[in-house]
Amino acid sequence: MLEFLGTGRFRTMEEIEGYLRGLELVAPGVVPLPMWRPNAPVPQPLTVAQRLMAGGVGRKR
């Protein structure tokens, strides 16, 4: 039996930033997940999978 994850769609960095509108973005902002506060140097170039997931943190002031 196959299990499905549901539906979804790709969003641009600008669309993701829109979810955080009105908040103060914490550095480095909205970036591919491996680039968000890495503990070690991030190998370049990023893989396709690494480029497909992005995130950021916003703080309410």
FIVEX-233593 format. One line per 2 residues: number of its first residue (from 0); their letters; for each residue x, y, z of N, C-alpha, C, CB. Coordinates in pm, 1 decimal. Glycine has a CB too. Example, Ala and Ser with C-alpha at 12.3 -4.5 7.8 and 13.67 -1.06 7.14 Angstrom:
% residues 2
0) AS) 1319.0 -569.0 780.0 1230.0 -450.0 780.0 1320.0 -330.0 780.0 1130.8 -447.3 904.6 ~ 1285.0 -225.0 708.0 1367.0 -106.0 714.0 1290.0 3.0 787.0 1408.4 -59.8 572.5;
//
This chain:
% residues 61
0) ML) 84.1 -117.7 0.0 0.0 0.0 0.0 89.3 124.9 0.0 -96.0 -0.7 122.4 ~ 60.5 216.2 -89.6 137.1 340.3 -97.7 77.8 445.4 -5.2 140.7 392.5 -242.2;
2) EF) 164.5 517.7 59.5 119.9 631.1 141.1 159.8 758.8 69.5 180.9 626.0 285.8 ~ 72.3 855.1 69.4 97.1 979.5 -0.6 119.9 1092.3 97.9 -18.6 1012.6 -93.3;
4) LG) 205.9 1184.3 59.8 237.4 1299.4 144.3 137.6 1412.9 127.4 376.5 1349.5 113.8 ~ 53.0 1405.4 29.6 -41.3 1513.8 5.0 3.7 1597.4 -112.7 -56.8 1601.2 129.0;
6) TG) -51.5 1716.8 -120.4 -18.1 1804.7 -231.6 67.3 1919.9 -180.6 -146.1 1857.6 -301.0 ~ 130.3 1984.6 -271.0 213.8 2099.3 -236.4 259.7 2167.2 -362.8 334.6 2056.9 -150.7;
8) RF) 337.4 2272.4 -343.8 394.0 2340.6 -459.0 521.4 2410.7 -415.8 292.9 2441.3 -520.3 ~ 606.6 2437.5 -513.4 729.0 2510.5 -486.1 696.3 2657.0 -467.1 831.5 2491.5 -599.1;
10) RT) 768.9 2723.4 -379.2 752.9 2866.6 -356.6 888.0 2934.7 -375.7 695.7 2895.1 -214.4 ~ 883.7 3059.2 -420.1 1006.4 3136.6 -436.6 1052.3 3186.4 -300.2 984.8 3255.6 -534.7;
12) ME) 1175.5 3230.6 -293.9 1227.1 3289.3 -169.5 1140.4 3409.2 -128.9 1376.3 3332.9 -186.5 ~ 1097.0 3486.5 -228.3 1014.3 3604.2 -199.5 880.3 3563.3 -138.8 991.4 3686.3 -327.6;
14) EI) 823.5 3454.1 -187.7 697.2 3406.1 -130.5 716.6 3360.3 14.1 640.2 3290.8 -215.3 ~ 826.5 3292.9 40.5 854.8 3247.8 176.9 876.9 3368.4 267.4 978.7 3154.2 179.7;
16) EG) 951.8 3467.3 219.3 972.2 3590.0 297.6 839.1 3658.0 328.4 1064.8 3687.3 222.1 ~ 741.7 3646.5 236.8 611.0 3705.4 258.8 542.2 3650.2 382.8 524.4 3683.0 138.5;
18) YL) 567.0 3524.8 416.7 509.5 3466.4 538.3 565.3 3533.2 663.8 536.7 3315.6 542.8 ~ 681.2 3594.4 650.7 747.1 3657.2 765.9 733.4 3809.4 763.4 894.9 3618.9 769.3;
20) RG) 652.0 3860.9 671.6 632.9 4005.9 659.8 585.8 4063.4 792.3 531.6 4039.2 548.0 ~ 644.6 4175.3 830.3 609.5 4240.5 955.4 694.9 4194.5 1072.8 465.2 4216.3 986.1;
22) LE) 778.3 4094.3 1048.6 868.4 4045.7 1152.5 1011.0 4085.7 1118.9 857.3 3892.4 1168.3 ~ 1093.9 4092.3 1218.6 1236.8 4119.1 1196.7 1304.2 3986.8 1163.0 1303.7 4186.5 1323.1;
24) LV) 1360.6 3977.8 1041.7 1428.4 3854.6 1001.5 1558.9 3838.7 1078.0 1454.9 3854.1 850.0 ~ 1580.6 3719.7 1131.4 1705.7 3687.0 1198.8 1805.9 3648.6 1090.8 1687.0 3571.2 1304.4;
26) AP) 1929.6 3699.1 1100.0 2034.4 3667.7 1002.2 2058.5 3517.8 999.5 2165.8 3742.8 1035.3 ~ 2072.5 3460.9 882.6 2095.5 3520.3 752.1 1969.6 3543.8 669.0 2187.6 3434.3 676.2;
28) GV) 1853.1 3543.6 728.5 1730.0 3565.1 652.8 1676.6 3435.1 595.9 1753.4 3664.7 540.6 ~ 1604.0 3445.0 486.4 1548.6 3325.8 420.1 1652.9 3275.2 320.7 1411.2 3357.8 347.4;
30) VP) 1701.7 3156.5 346.4 1809.2 3096.9 266.4 1786.0 2945.7 256.7 1949.8 3127.9 328.9 ~ 1856.8 2877.0 165.5 1850.2 2730.4 166.0 1890.3 2678.2 304.8 1943.0 2669.9 55.0;
32) LP) 1822.0 2574.6 351.7 1842.9 2527.4 489.0 1988.4 2499.4 527.4 1764.3 2404.1 509.7 ~ 2072.5 2441.6 439.4 2210.3 2418.8 480.9 2285.7 2548.9 513.2 2283.6 2343.2 372.5;
34) MW) 2237.9 2661.7 459.9 2306.0 2790.1 481.1 2261.6 2859.8 610.1 2280.7 2882.0 362.5 ~ 2157.6 2806.6 675.6 2105.3 2872.3 795.3 2185.0 2828.1 916.1 1955.5 2841.2 815.0;
36) RP) 2277.0 2913.2 956.9 2361.0 2891.9 1074.3 2430.0 2755.0 1076.8 2277.9 2907.8 1198.2 ~ 2507.8 2725.8 974.2 2577.0 2596.0 971.8 2685.5 2590.3 1078.8 2638.7 2569.9 832.8;
38) NA) 2710.7 2470.6 1130.1 2817.0 2449.5 1229.7 2952.5 2428.6 1164.4 2784.0 2329.8 1318.0 ~ 2951.9 2406.1 1035.0 3075.3 2381.5 960.5 3059.4 2444.1 822.6 3107.0 2227.8 950.1;
40) PV) 3169.8 2460.7 749.8 3157.1 2514.6 614.4 3060.7 2429.3 530.3 3295.7 2521.4 546.5 ~ 2981.0 2496.5 451.5 2883.0 2428.3 366.4 2947.7 2400.9 231.3 2752.1 2513.5 349.8;
42) PQ) 2951.5 2272.8 190.7 3011.4 2241.5 60.8 2931.5 2305.5 -52.4 3019.5 2089.0 40.4 ~ 3002.4 2354.3 -151.2 2938.8 2416.1 -267.9 2974.2 2335.1 -390.6 2982.8 2564.5 -285.1;
44) PL) 2892.4 2325.2 -488.2 2756.2 2378.0 -491.2 2663.1 2289.1 -411.1 2706.1 2390.9 -635.5 ~ 2549.3 2345.0 -369.3 2448.3 2268.0 -298.4 2383.9 2168.3 -394.8 2341.2 2361.5 -235.7;
46) TV) 2340.5 2055.2 -340.8 2269.5 1957.5 -423.0 2129.8 2011.3 -454.9 2260.8 1819.1 -350.7 ~ 2062.2 1948.0 -548.1 1925.6 1987.6 -582.6 1836.8 1978.2 -458.8 1869.4 1898.8 -697.1;
48) AQ) 1847.3 1869.4 -383.8 1765.3 1852.2 -263.7 1793.3 1962.7 -162.2 1791.2 1714.6 -200.4 ~ 1918.2 2002.0 -146.4 1952.3 2108.4 -51.9 1896.3 2243.0 -96.4 2103.8 2118.1 -35.7;
50) RL) 1887.1 2264.6 -226.6 1834.5 2391.7 -277.4 1682.2 2397.0 -273.5 1882.5 2414.8 -419.6 ~ 1615.7 2281.9 -262.4 1469.5 2278.3 -265.9 1404.4 2316.9 -133.8 1423.6 2141.6 -305.0;
52) MA) 1479.5 2315.5 -25.0 1422.5 2348.4 105.4 1486.2 2476.1 157.0 1442.8 2232.5 206.3 ~ 1402.7 2572.1 191.8 1451.5 2700.2 242.6 1374.2 2735.3 368.4 1437.6 2812.6 135.7;
54) GG) 1433.1 2818.1 448.5 1364.9 2860.3 569.3 1428.1 2984.6 626.8 1365.2 2749.8 671.8 ~ 1364.1 3038.2 726.2 1412.0 3155.9 794.0 1339.5 3170.0 926.4 1393.1 3280.9 707.2;
56) VG) 1385.8 3260.6 1007.3 1323.6 3287.2 1137.1 1296.1 3435.0 1146.4 1413.6 3239.9 1255.1 ~ 1175.5 3468.7 1188.7 1138.1 3608.3 1209.9 1101.3 3630.7 1355.2 1021.4 3648.4 1118.4;
58) RK) 1134.4 3747.9 1403.5 1107.9 3778.2 1544.4 1014.8 3898.8 1551.8 1240.9 3805.4 1622.6 ~ 915.5 3887.3 1639.3 821.2 3996.0 1659.6 879.5 4095.0 1757.4 685.7 3943.6 1709.5;
60) R) 877.5 4222.2 1721.4 930.5 4328.5 1810.1 819.2 4408.6 1866.4 1027.2 4420.3 1736.3;
//
